[in-house]
Amino acid sequence: MSAKIIDGKAFAADVRARVAEQVAAMKADHGITPGLAVVLVGEDPASQVYVRSKGKQTVEAGMNSFEHKLPAETPEADLLALVAQLNADPKVNGILVQLPLPEHIDEAKVLAAIEPAKDVDGFHISNVGLLATGQKAMVPCTPLGCLMLLRDQLGSLSGKNAVVIGRSNIVGKPMAQLLLRDSCTVTVAHSRTADLPDVVRRADIVVAAVGRPEMVKGDWIKPGATVIDVGINRLPPAEEGGKARLVGDVDFDSCVAVAGAITPVPGGVGPMTIACLLANTLTATARAHGLPEPEGLTA
Ligand code: GUN
């Protein structure tokens, strides 16, 4: 048996199309255009690529994109002043400060300064608490994308055994909360978990987000399980002069033979993150104006 390979690229395109459709309806019915502000401090090349991609996809969805590029030596106070300005701007419905920030800036302080209702990353402690207590929150984009893929694949998640490998604030912890909310029995495993293969073997759903290349092996996987790989690891070329390889936290070749469905890297979870950022911006806009929640785009 070979697993179904989940096409995250196609699914993300579908999410973006649904966002664009609902943005068009919001404009036509209410005269409102959602706006997303993205703030980039410094010249980190990977961050520049992400920010460009975010801006492009925001505009393609029919939303306003506001980009703020600040030099690496920007004082923390100036960044906090910009965040305050964006918090107060009614044209801005979502704010994303690209991480990582330069070392002289206190990341926690900046994230705490973002108005929770505009926190489309879902990193503000208010949103973390709302999610953990089962209330309406802004949900971090990558776990939201994983949840959408899982629901599409499995329908109801109720009663499934889910193992999340990784306990980061950005993926592992919010992923566990979302799966709990969908009535899974959730185990959060991590790099210090004893007998990790044994823990993973019990899972109907495996979400790997540990940042260790190809760690999860095929003989850890329960036959028929759904495997979601959040890892993005760059490996040196297999042969001299070859290209660097992008691999996940899952050893795809051994797992694809056992799993029921699996996401590839690249082309699995990756494209879902920006699609969910657009979905969150639409959700934040609807909430700000007291409109109904967007359909099929929230947790
Ligand atoms: N840097 C890499 N990924 C992300 C993300 O999802 N949000 C923010 N704010 N910064 C990032």
py3Dmol code that shows the C-alpha trace and the ligand (Angstrom):
import py3Dmol

protein = """\
ATOM      1  CA  MET A   1       0.000   0.000   0.000  1.00  0.00           C
ATOM      2  CA  SER A   2       1.190   3.494  -0.723  1.00  0.00           C
ATOM      3  CA  ALA A   3      -0.199   6.593   1.000  1.00  0.00           C
ATOM      4  CA  LYS A   4      -2.227   9.308  -0.636  1.00  0.00           C
ATOM      5  CA  ILE A   5       0.096  12.283  -1.069  1.00  0.00           C
ATOM      6  CA  ILE A   6      -1.682  15.389   0.179  1.00  0.00           C
ATOM      7  CA  ASP A   7      -1.299  18.260  -2.308  1.00  0.00           C
ATOM      8  CA  GLY A   8      -0.819  21.272  -0.035  1.00  0.00           C
ATOM      9  CA  LYS A   9      -0.044  23.534  -2.953  1.00  0.00           C
ATOM     10  CA  ALA A  10      -3.409  22.852  -4.597  1.00  0.00           C
ATOM     11  CA  PHE A  11      -5.255  23.044  -1.282  1.00  0.00           C
ATOM     12  CA  ALA A  12      -3.600  26.384  -0.451  1.00  0.00           C
ATOM     13  CA  ALA A  13      -4.608  27.729  -3.876  1.00  0.00           C
ATOM     14  CA  ASP A  14      -8.174  26.690  -3.096  1.00  0.00           C
ATOM     15  CA  VAL A  15      -8.053  28.455   0.307  1.00  0.00           C
ATOM     16  CA  ARG A  16      -6.728  31.617  -1.379  1.00  0.00           C
ATOM     17  CA  ALA A  17      -9.516  31.442  -3.971  1.00  0.00           C
ATOM     18  CA  ARG A  18     -12.123  31.115  -1.203  1.00  0.00           C
ATOM     19  CA  VAL A  19     -10.574  34.085   0.622  1.00  0.00           C
ATOM     20  CA  ALA A  20     -10.631  36.155  -2.595  1.00  0.00           C
ATOM     21  CA  GLU A  21     -14.287  35.281  -3.191  1.00  0.00           C
ATOM     22  CA  GLN A  22     -15.303  36.363   0.317  1.00  0.00           C
ATOM     23  CA  VAL A  23     -13.167  39.522   0.090  1.00  0.00           C
ATOM     24  CA  ALA A  24     -14.978  40.447  -3.139  1.00  0.00           C
ATOM     25  CA  ALA A  25     -18.347  39.887  -1.437  1.00  0.00           C
ATOM     26  CA  MET A  26     -17.284  42.012   1.557  1.00  0.00           C
ATOM     27  CA  LYS A  27     -16.305  44.847  -0.775  1.00  0.00           C
ATOM     28  CA  ALA A  28     -19.518  44.583  -2.802  1.00  0.00           C
ATOM     29  CA  ASP A  29     -21.887  44.244   0.162  1.00  0.00           C
ATOM     30  CA  HIS A  30     -20.217  46.454   2.763  1.00  0.00           C
ATOM     31  CA  GLY A  31     -17.632  48.596   0.973  1.00  0.00           C
ATOM     32  CA  ILE A  32     -14.875  47.147   3.181  1.00  0.00           C
ATOM     33  CA  THR A  33     -11.433  46.104   1.884  1.00  0.00           C
ATOM     34  CA  PRO A  34      -9.368  44.073   4.399  1.00  0.00           C
ATOM     35  CA  GLY A  35      -5.838  45.391   4.958  1.00  0.00           C
ATOM     36  CA  LEU A  36      -2.716  43.533   6.117  1.00  0.00           C
ATOM     37  CA  ALA A  37       0.380  45.348   7.389  1.00  0.00           C
ATOM     38  CA  VAL A  38       3.663  43.434   7.342  1.00  0.00           C
ATOM     39  CA  VAL A  39       6.666  44.847   9.162  1.00  0.00           C
ATOM     40  CA  LEU A  40      10.186  43.706   8.307  1.00  0.00           C
ATOM     41  CA  VAL A  41      13.179  44.899  10.304  1.00  0.00           C
ATOM     42  CA  GLY A  42      16.557  44.287   8.684  1.00  0.00           C
ATOM     43  CA  GLU A  43      17.682  42.447   5.567  1.00  0.00           C
ATOM     44  CA  ASP A  44      17.477  38.731   6.421  1.00  0.00           C
ATOM     45  CA  PRO A  45      17.229  37.151   2.936  1.00  0.00           C
ATOM     46  CA  ALA A  46      14.734  34.405   3.900  1.00  0.00           C
ATOM     47  CA  SER A  47      12.497  36.979   5.621  1.00  0.00           C
ATOM     48  CA  GLN A  48      12.634  39.237   2.564  1.00  0.00           C
ATOM     49  CA  VAL A  49      11.418  36.351   0.379  1.00  0.00           C
ATOM     50  CA  TYR A  50       8.549  35.574   2.802  1.00  0.00           C
ATOM     51  CA  VAL A  51       7.487  39.212   3.042  1.00  0.00           C
ATOM     52  CA  ARG A  52       7.481  39.671  -0.733  1.00  0.00           C
ATOM     53  CA  SER A  53       5.392  36.547  -1.120  1.00  0.00           C
ATOM     54  CA  LYS A  54       2.951  37.682   1.571  1.00  0.00           C
ATOM     55  CA  GLY A  55       2.511  41.096  -0.078  1.00  0.00           C
ATOM     56  CA  LYS A  56       1.931  39.569  -3.514  1.00  0.00           C
ATOM     57  CA  GLN A  57      -0.625  37.026  -2.312  1.00  0.00           C
ATOM     58  CA  THR A  58      -2.430  39.662  -0.208  1.00  0.00           C
ATOM     59  CA  VAL A  59      -2.964  41.844  -3.281  1.00  0.00           C
ATOM     60  CA  GLU A  60      -3.979  38.830  -5.403  1.00  0.00           C
ATOM     61  CA  ALA A  61      -6.703  38.071  -2.829  1.00  0.00           C
ATOM     62  CA  GLY A  62      -8.075  41.600  -3.326  1.00  0.00           C
ATOM     63  CA  MET A  63      -6.836  42.964  -0.006  1.00  0.00           C
ATOM     64  CA  ASN A  64      -4.707  46.017   0.734  1.00  0.00           C
ATOM     65  CA  SER A  65      -1.072  45.294   1.563  1.00  0.00           C
ATOM     66  CA  PHE A  66       0.945  47.743   3.653  1.00  0.00           C
ATOM     67  CA  GLU A  67       4.658  46.940   3.788  1.00  0.00           C
ATOM     68  CA  HIS A  68       6.949  48.618   6.299  1.00  0.00           C
ATOM     69  CA  LYS A  69      10.636  47.910   5.795  1.00  0.00           C
ATOM     70  CA  LEU A  70      12.863  49.266   8.523  1.00  0.00           C
ATOM     71  CA  PRO A  71      16.669  49.227   8.755  1.00  0.00           C
ATOM     72  CA  ALA A  72      18.303  46.591  10.983  1.00  0.00           C
ATOM     73  CA  GLU A  73      19.464  49.257  13.461  1.00  0.00           C
ATOM     74  CA  THR A  74      15.923  50.615  14.072  1.00  0.00           C
ATOM     75  CA  PRO A  75      15.555  51.329  17.815  1.00  0.00           C
ATOM     76  CA  GLU A  76      12.972  49.210  19.652  1.00  0.00           C
ATOM     77  CA  ALA A  77      11.045  52.369  20.571  1.00  0.00           C
ATOM     78  CA  ASP A  78      10.585  53.238  16.880  1.00  0.00           C
ATOM     79  CA  LEU A  79       9.228  49.774  16.104  1.00  0.00           C
ATOM     80  CA  LEU A  80       6.840  50.012  19.064  1.00  0.00           C
ATOM     81  CA  ALA A  81       5.687  53.429  17.795  1.00  0.00           C
ATOM     82  CA  LEU A  82       4.968  51.942  14.356  1.00  0.00           C
ATOM     83  CA  VAL A  83       2.981  49.097  15.928  1.00  0.00           C
ATOM     84  CA  ALA A  84       0.943  51.650  17.915  1.00  0.00           C
ATOM     85  CA  GLN A  85       0.256  53.581  14.713  1.00  0.00           C
ATOM     86  CA  LEU A  86      -0.898  50.396  12.927  1.00  0.00           C
ATOM     87  CA  ASN A  87      -3.060  49.419  15.936  1.00  0.00           C
ATOM     88  CA  ALA A  88      -4.877  52.762  15.610  1.00  0.00           C
ATOM     89  CA  ASP A  89      -5.246  52.685  11.808  1.00  0.00           C
ATOM     90  CA  PRO A  90      -8.772  51.552  10.791  1.00  0.00           C
ATOM     91  CA  LYS A  91      -7.535  50.525   7.299  1.00  0.00           C
ATOM     92  CA  VAL A  92      -5.220  47.974   8.909  1.00  0.00           C
ATOM     93  CA  ASN A  93      -7.072  44.836  10.026  1.00  0.00           C
ATOM     94  CA  GLY A  94      -4.083  42.556  10.428  1.00  0.00           C
ATOM     95  CA  ILE A  95      -0.536  43.193  11.655  1.00  0.00           C
ATOM     96  CA  LEU A  96       2.395  40.818  11.208  1.00  0.00           C
ATOM     97  CA  VAL A  97       5.872  41.639  12.481  1.00  0.00           C
ATOM     98  CA  GLN A  98       8.241  39.279  10.673  1.00  0.00           C
ATOM     99  CA  LEU A  99      10.406  37.174  12.991  1.00  0.00           C
ATOM    100  CA  PRO A 100      13.211  36.861  13.850  1.00  0.00           C
ATOM    101  CA  LEU A 101      13.875  40.455  14.935  1.00  0.00           C
ATOM    102  CA  PRO A 102      17.398  41.866  15.378  1.00  0.00           C
ATOM    103  CA  GLU A 103      18.937  40.981  18.731  1.00  0.00           C
ATOM    104  CA  HIS A 104      18.645  44.446  20.282  1.00  0.00           C
ATOM    105  CA  ILE A 105      14.841  44.272  20.046  1.00  0.00           C
ATOM    106  CA  ASP A 106      12.788  42.406  22.656  1.00  0.00           C
ATOM    107  CA  GLU A 107      10.555  40.124  20.562  1.00  0.00           C
ATOM    108  CA  ALA A 108       8.109  39.406  23.404  1.00  0.00           C
ATOM    109  CA  LYS A 109       7.623  43.113  24.043  1.00  0.00           C
ATOM    110  CA  VAL A 110       6.845  43.781  20.381  1.00  0.00           C
ATOM    111  CA  LEU A 111       4.399  40.858  20.074  1.00  0.00           C
ATOM    112  CA  ALA A 112       2.665  42.021  23.272  1.00  0.00           C
ATOM    113  CA  ALA A 113       2.221  45.512  21.782  1.00  0.00           C
ATOM    114  CA  ILE A 114       0.133  44.260  18.832  1.00  0.00           C
ATOM    115  CA  GLU A 115      -3.606  44.742  19.300  1.00  0.00           C
ATOM    116  CA  PRO A 116      -4.894  41.150  19.859  1.00  0.00           C
ATOM    117  CA  ALA A 117      -7.806  41.623  17.426  1.00  0.00           C
ATOM    118  CA  LYS A 118      -5.279  42.467  14.671  1.00  0.00           C
ATOM    119  CA  ASP A 119      -2.772  39.767  15.664  1.00  0.00           C
ATOM    120  CA  VAL A 120      -3.085  37.600  12.537  1.00  0.00           C
ATOM    121  CA  ASP A 121      -0.095  35.497  13.662  1.00  0.00           C
ATOM    122  CA  GLY A 122      -1.971  34.487  16.832  1.00  0.00           C
ATOM    123  CA  PHE A 123       1.208  35.000  18.896  1.00  0.00           C
ATOM    124  CA  HIS A 124      -0.199  37.531  21.425  1.00  0.00           C
ATOM    125  CA  ILE A 125      -0.641  36.030  24.870  1.00  0.00           C
ATOM    126  CA  SER A 126      -4.350  36.979  24.823  1.00  0.00           C
ATOM    127  CA  ASN A 127      -4.882  34.875  21.726  1.00  0.00           C
ATOM    128  CA  VAL A 128      -2.827  32.026  23.211  1.00  0.00           C
ATOM    129  CA  GLY A 129      -5.082  32.118  26.304  1.00  0.00           C
ATOM    130  CA  LEU A 130      -8.299  32.387  24.279  1.00  0.00           C
ATOM    131  CA  LEU A 131      -7.303  29.369  22.177  1.00  0.00           C
ATOM    132  CA  ALA A 132      -6.332  27.354  25.270  1.00  0.00           C
ATOM    133  CA  THR A 133      -9.695  28.090  26.912  1.00  0.00           C
ATOM    134  CA  GLY A 134     -11.688  27.224  23.781  1.00  0.00           C
ATOM    135  CA  GLN A 135     -12.749  30.789  22.987  1.00  0.00           C
ATOM    136  CA  LYS A 136     -12.735  32.736  19.739  1.00  0.00           C
ATOM    137  CA  ALA A 137      -9.076  33.595  19.064  1.00  0.00           C
ATOM    138  CA  MET A 138      -6.724  34.448  16.244  1.00  0.00           C
ATOM    139  CA  VAL A 139      -5.038  31.093  15.573  1.00  0.00           C
ATOM    140  CA  PRO A 140      -1.375  30.735  14.413  1.00  0.00           C
ATOM    141  CA  CYS A 141      -1.264  30.203  10.646  1.00  0.00           C
ATOM    142  CA  THR A 142       0.788  26.994  10.326  1.00  0.00           C
ATOM    143  CA  PRO A 143      -1.247  24.912  12.816  1.00  0.00           C
ATOM    144  CA  LEU A 144      -4.455  26.307  11.292  1.00  0.00           C
ATOM    145  CA  GLY A 145      -3.225  25.111   7.891  1.00  0.00           C
ATOM    146  CA  CYS A 146      -2.471  21.636   9.308  1.00  0.00           C
ATOM    147  CA  LEU A 147      -5.955  21.493  10.844  1.00  0.00           C
ATOM    148  CA  MET A 148      -7.569  22.387   7.509  1.00  0.00           C
ATOM    149  CA  LEU A 149      -5.605  19.626   5.734  1.00  0.00           C
ATOM    150  CA  LEU A 150      -6.558  17.092   8.420  1.00  0.00           C
ATOM    151  CA  ARG A 151     -10.262  17.977   8.314  1.00  0.00           C
ATOM    152  CA  ASP A 152     -10.229  17.775   4.523  1.00  0.00           C
ATOM    153  CA  GLN A 153      -8.562  14.381   4.669  1.00  0.00           C
ATOM    154  CA  LEU A 154     -10.452  12.783   7.551  1.00  0.00           C
ATOM    155  CA  GLY A 155     -13.695  14.695   8.030  1.00  0.00           C
ATOM    156  CA  SER A 156     -14.405  14.528  11.769  1.00  0.00           C
ATOM    157  CA  LEU A 157     -11.281  14.193  13.936  1.00  0.00           C
ATOM    158  CA  SER A 158     -13.310  13.215  17.007  1.00  0.00           C
ATOM    159  CA  GLY A 159     -11.841  10.358  19.025  1.00  0.00           C
ATOM    160  CA  LYS A 160      -8.657  10.050  16.967  1.00  0.00           C
ATOM    161  CA  ASN A 161      -5.318   9.542  18.696  1.00  0.00           C
ATOM    162  CA  ALA A 162      -3.119  12.470  17.684  1.00  0.00           C
ATOM    163  CA  VAL A 163       0.581  12.770  18.434  1.00  0.00           C
ATOM    164  CA  VAL A 164       2.212  16.166  17.974  1.00  0.00           C
ATOM    165  CA  ILE A 165       6.006  15.981  17.936  1.00  0.00           C
ATOM    166  CA  GLY A 166       7.383  19.348  18.991  1.00  0.00           C
ATOM    167  CA  ARG A 167       6.318  21.807  21.693  1.00  0.00           C
ATOM    168  CA  SER A 168       7.053  25.218  20.173  1.00  0.00           C
ATOM    169  CA  ASN A 169       4.785  28.180  20.844  1.00  0.00           C
ATOM    170  CA  ILE A 170       4.372  28.717  17.089  1.00  0.00           C
ATOM    171  CA  VAL A 171       3.386  25.178  16.031  1.00  0.00           C
ATOM    172  CA  GLY A 172       3.414  22.354  18.607  1.00  0.00           C
ATOM    173  CA  LYS A 173       1.436  23.907  21.460  1.00  0.00           C
ATOM    174  CA  PRO A 174      -1.282  25.616  19.357  1.00  0.00           C
ATOM    175  CA  MET A 175      -1.564  22.474  17.181  1.00  0.00           C
ATOM    176  CA  ALA A 176      -2.253  20.413  20.305  1.00  0.00           C
ATOM    177  CA  GLN A 177      -4.928  22.909  21.416  1.00  0.00           C
ATOM    178  CA  LEU A 178      -6.646  22.806  18.012  1.00  0.00           C
ATOM    179  CA  LEU A 179      -6.677  18.991  17.951  1.00  0.00           C
ATOM    180  CA  LEU A 180      -8.097  18.931  21.485  1.00  0.00           C
ATOM    181  CA  ARG A 181     -10.794  21.334  20.379  1.00  0.00           C
ATOM    182  CA  ASP A 182     -11.695  18.890  17.586  1.00  0.00           C
ATOM    183  CA  SER A 183     -11.998  16.143  20.251  1.00  0.00           C
ATOM    184  CA  CYS A 184      -8.797  14.232  19.507  1.00  0.00           C
ATOM    185  CA  THR A 185      -6.917  12.441  22.272  1.00  0.00           C
ATOM    186  CA  VAL A 186      -3.701  14.433  22.127  1.00  0.00           C
ATOM    187  CA  THR A 187      -0.142  13.556  23.108  1.00  0.00           C
ATOM    188  CA  VAL A 188       2.553  16.204  22.851  1.00  0.00           C
ATOM    189  CA  ALA A 189       5.899  14.507  22.352  1.00  0.00           C
ATOM    190  CA  HIS A 190       9.267  16.220  21.956  1.00  0.00           C
ATOM    191  CA  SER A 191      13.007  15.655  21.736  1.00  0.00           C
ATOM    192  CA  ARG A 192      13.163  14.277  25.314  1.00  0.00           C
ATOM    193  CA  THR A 193      10.188  11.925  25.046  1.00  0.00           C
ATOM    194  CA  ALA A 194      11.080   8.374  26.129  1.00  0.00           C
ATOM    195  CA  ASP A 195      10.325   5.708  23.515  1.00  0.00           C
ATOM    196  CA  LEU A 196       9.184   8.182  20.892  1.00  0.00           C
ATOM    197  CA  PRO A 197       8.701   5.487  18.193  1.00  0.00           C
ATOM    198  CA  ASP A 198       6.342   3.645  20.536  1.00  0.00           C
ATOM    199  CA  VAL A 199       4.349   6.810  21.268  1.00  0.00           C
ATOM    200  CA  VAL A 200       4.052   7.624  17.559  1.00  0.00           C
ATOM    201  CA  ARG A 201       2.936   4.047  16.735  1.00  0.00           C
ATOM    202  CA  ARG A 202      -0.315   4.684  18.635  1.00  0.00           C
ATOM    203  CA  ALA A 203      -1.215   7.712  16.515  1.00  0.00           C
ATOM    204  CA  ASP A 204      -3.976   7.942  13.926  1.00  0.00           C
ATOM    205  CA  ILE A 205      -2.671  11.455  13.274  1.00  0.00           C
ATOM    206  CA  VAL A 206       1.011  12.434  13.438  1.00  0.00           C
ATOM    207  CA  VAL A 207       2.062  16.096  13.237  1.00  0.00           C
ATOM    208  CA  ALA A 208       5.851  16.400  13.105  1.00  0.00           C
ATOM    209  CA  ALA A 209       7.256  19.816  14.037  1.00  0.00           C
ATOM    210  CA  VAL A 210      10.579  19.190  15.791  1.00  0.00           C
ATOM    211  CA  GLY A 211      13.073  20.589  13.303  1.00  0.00           C
ATOM    212  CA  ARG A 212      15.080  17.353  12.932  1.00  0.00           C
ATOM    213  CA  PRO A 213      15.575  16.222   9.330  1.00  0.00           C
ATOM    214  CA  GLU A 214      13.856  12.930   8.442  1.00  0.00           C
ATOM    215  CA  MET A 215      13.568  11.856  12.087  1.00  0.00           C
ATOM    216  CA  VAL A 216      10.206  10.064  11.884  1.00  0.00           C
ATOM    217  CA  LYS A 217      10.682   6.634  10.288  1.00  0.00           C
ATOM    218  CA  GLY A 218       8.238   4.344   8.508  1.00  0.00           C
ATOM    219  CA  ASP A 219       8.348   1.685  11.232  1.00  0.00           C
ATOM    220  CA  TRP A 220       7.070   4.312  13.742  1.00  0.00           C
ATOM    221  CA  ILE A 221       3.870   4.797  11.757  1.00  0.00           C
ATOM    222  CA  LYS A 222       0.612   2.951  12.418  1.00  0.00           C
ATOM    223  CA  PRO A 223      -0.609   1.556   9.070  1.00  0.00           C
ATOM    224  CA  GLY A 224      -3.130   3.946   7.534  1.00  0.00           C
ATOM    225  CA  ALA A 225      -2.237   6.925   9.779  1.00  0.00           C
ATOM    226  CA  THR A 226      -2.326  10.503   8.471  1.00  0.00           C
ATOM    227  CA  VAL A 227       1.117  12.123   8.625  1.00  0.00           C
ATOM    228  CA  ILE A 228       1.537  15.908   8.528  1.00  0.00           C
ATOM    229  CA  ASP A 229       5.122  17.116   8.153  1.00  0.00           C
ATOM    230  CA  VAL A 230       5.741  20.703   9.278  1.00  0.00           C
ATOM    231  CA  GLY A 231       9.541  20.468   9.074  1.00  0.00           C
ATOM    232  CA  ILE A 232      11.578  22.436   6.562  1.00  0.00           C
ATOM    233  CA  ASN A 233      15.231  21.411   6.772  1.00  0.00           C
ATOM    234  CA  ARG A 234      17.887  22.298   4.240  1.00  0.00           C
ATOM    235  CA  LEU A 235      20.397  19.485   3.703  1.00  0.00           C
ATOM    236  CA  PRO A 236      23.684  19.802   1.821  1.00  0.00           C
ATOM    237  CA  PRO A 237      23.698  18.414  -1.742  1.00  0.00           C
ATOM    238  CA  ALA A 238      23.786  14.590  -1.997  1.00  0.00           C
ATOM    239  CA  GLU A 239      26.680  14.842  -4.466  1.00  0.00           C
ATOM    240  CA  GLU A 240      29.307  17.473  -5.088  1.00  0.00           C
ATOM    241  CA  GLY A 241      28.037  20.312  -7.235  1.00  0.00           C
ATOM    242  CA  GLY A 242      24.412  19.200  -6.706  1.00  0.00           C
ATOM    243  CA  LYS A 243      21.590  21.248  -5.246  1.00  0.00           C
ATOM    244  CA  ALA A 244      20.772  21.617  -1.553  1.00  0.00           C
ATOM    245  CA  ARG A 245      17.870  19.346  -0.607  1.00  0.00           C
ATOM    246  CA  LEU A 246      14.792  20.453   1.309  1.00  0.00           C
ATOM    247  CA  VAL A 247      13.475  17.715   3.601  1.00  0.00           C
ATOM    248  CA  GLY A 248      10.887  17.533   6.354  1.00  0.00           C
ATOM    249  CA  ASP A 249      10.977  16.031   9.843  1.00  0.00           C
ATOM    250  CA  VAL A 250       9.521  12.849   8.337  1.00  0.00           C
ATOM    251  CA  ASP A 251      11.517  10.278   6.379  1.00  0.00           C
ATOM    252  CA  PHE A 252       9.118  10.449   3.439  1.00  0.00           C
ATOM    253  CA  ASP A 253      10.304   7.372   1.532  1.00  0.00           C
ATOM    254  CA  SER A 254       9.854   4.942   4.424  1.00  0.00           C
ATOM    255  CA  CYS A 255       6.621   6.567   5.737  1.00  0.00           C
ATOM    256  CA  VAL A 256       4.814   6.813   2.395  1.00  0.00           C
ATOM    257  CA  ALA A 257       4.708   3.008   2.247  1.00  0.00           C
ATOM    258  CA  VAL A 258       2.862   2.708   5.588  1.00  0.00           C
ATOM    259  CA  ALA A 259       0.765   5.856   6.072  1.00  0.00           C
ATOM    260  CA  GLY A 260      -2.768   6.330   4.741  1.00  0.00           C
ATOM    261  CA  ALA A 261      -2.003   9.912   3.725  1.00  0.00           C
ATOM    262  CA  ILE A 262       1.087  12.089   3.999  1.00  0.00           C
ATOM    263  CA  THR A 263       2.202  15.634   3.187  1.00  0.00           C
ATOM    264  CA  PRO A 264       5.370  16.022   1.084  1.00  0.00           C
ATOM    265  CA  VAL A 265       8.138  18.601   1.647  1.00  0.00           C
ATOM    266  CA  PRO A 266       8.083  20.891  -0.251  1.00  0.00           C
ATOM    267  CA  GLY A 267       4.473  21.288  -1.394  1.00  0.00           C
ATOM    268  CA  GLY A 268       2.666  20.102   1.734  1.00  0.00           C
ATOM    269  CA  VAL A 269       2.166  22.310   4.795  1.00  0.00           C
ATOM    270  CA  GLY A 270       4.454  25.142   3.557  1.00  0.00           C
ATOM    271  CA  PRO A 271       2.060  26.815   1.094  1.00  0.00           C
ATOM    272  CA  MET A 272      -0.749  26.653   3.681  1.00  0.00           C
ATOM    273  CA  THR A 273       0.885  29.165   6.036  1.00  0.00           C
ATOM    274  CA  ILE A 274       0.434  32.261   3.862  1.00  0.00           C
ATOM    275  CA  ALA A 275      -3.007  31.058   2.710  1.00  0.00           C
ATOM    276  CA  CYS A 276      -4.028  30.930   6.385  1.00  0.00           C
ATOM    277  CA  LEU A 277      -2.525  34.360   7.006  1.00  0.00           C
ATOM    278  CA  LEU A 278      -4.902  35.703   4.349  1.00  0.00           C
ATOM    279  CA  ALA A 279      -7.772  33.743   5.929  1.00  0.00           C
ATOM    280  CA  ASN A 280      -6.912  35.234   9.340  1.00  0.00           C
ATOM    281  CA  THR A 281      -6.818  38.755   7.894  1.00  0.00           C
ATOM    282  CA  LEU A 282     -10.304  38.241   6.465  1.00  0.00           C
ATOM    283  CA  THR A 283     -11.495  36.820   9.812  1.00  0.00           C
ATOM    284  CA  ALA A 284     -10.025  39.779  11.735  1.00  0.00           C
ATOM    285  CA  THR A 285     -11.750  42.203   9.337  1.00  0.00           C
ATOM    286  CA  ALA A 286     -15.122  40.462   9.667  1.00  0.00           C
ATOM    287  CA  ARG A 287     -14.876  40.524  13.466  1.00  0.00           C
ATOM    288  CA  ALA A 288     -13.801  44.185  13.516  1.00  0.00           C
ATOM    289  CA  HIS A 289     -16.982  45.094  11.607  1.00  0.00           C
ATOM    290  CA  GLY A 290     -19.353  42.716  13.420  1.00  0.00           C
ATOM    291  CA  LEU A 291     -19.870  40.625  10.262  1.00  0.00           C
ATOM    292  CA  PRO A 292     -20.354  36.812  10.242  1.00  0.00           C
ATOM    293  CA  GLU A 293     -17.240  34.643  10.445  1.00  0.00           C
ATOM    294  CA  PRO A 294     -15.799  33.688   7.021  1.00  0.00           C
ATOM    295  CA  GLU A 295     -17.024  30.278   5.914  1.00  0.00           C
ATOM    296  CA  GLY A 296     -14.633  27.298   6.143  1.00  0.00           C
ATOM    297  CA  LEU A 297     -11.616  29.476   6.900  1.00  0.00           C
ATOM    298  CA  THR A 298     -11.486  29.486  10.694  1.00  0.00           C
ATOM    299  CA  ALA A 299     -10.694  26.920  13.395  1.00  0.00           C
TER     300      ALA A 299
END
"""
ligand_1 = """\
11
GUN
N 9.017 34.099 10.426
C 8.893 32.862 9.864
N 7.623 32.441 9.915
C 6.906 33.424 10.504
C 5.521 33.577 10.817
O 4.670 32.699 10.587
N 5.189 34.750 11.409
C 6.094 35.716 11.697
N 5.646 36.823 12.293
N 7.390 35.603 11.424
C 7.780 34.461 10.823
"""
view = py3Dmol.view(width=600, height=400)
view.addModel(protein, "pdb")
view.setStyle({"model": 0}, {"cartoon": {"style": "trace"}})
view.addModel(ligand_1, "xyz")
view.setStyle({"model": 1}, {"stick": {}})
view.zoomTo()
view.show()
